[in-house]
Amino acid sequence: MGKKTIKYSEAVEELEEILSELESESVDVDDMAVKVKKAVELIKLCRERIEKTELEVTKIVKEFEKDSKKSGK
């Protein structure tokens, strides 16, 4: 399975679809493990994106605060 770049919103949408299928019990037992595995992959991807974004925002805020102190504001 090749690595395809997927947007966060697409991952969430796909995860919601899988969860809906699992909740409605419309998933064949033979496909259930595949669906659960995909859901776990999507959750990991979303967590990684959130953590990366959080680090970037923290870095930007620190740089802003540093620049603000230099300019005396």
C-alpha positions, 0 to 999 in steps of 0.5 A, a space after each residue: 500500500 503506497 503512502 498517499 498524502 491525505 488531508 486531515 479533513 479527509 482522514 476525519 471524514 473517512 474515519 467517520 464513515 468507517 465508524 458509521 459502518 461499524 455502528 450500523 453493523 453493516 460491515 461483514 465480519 470478514 471486513 471488520 478487521 480491515 476496517 478497524 485497522 484502517 481506522 487505527 491508521 487514520 487516528 494515528 495520522 490525525 494525532 500526528 498532524 495535530 501534534 505537528 501543528 501544535 509544535 509549529 504554532 508554539 514555535 510561531 508564538 515564541 518567535 512572535 513573543 521574542 520579536 515583540 520583546 526586542 521591539 519593546 512592545 
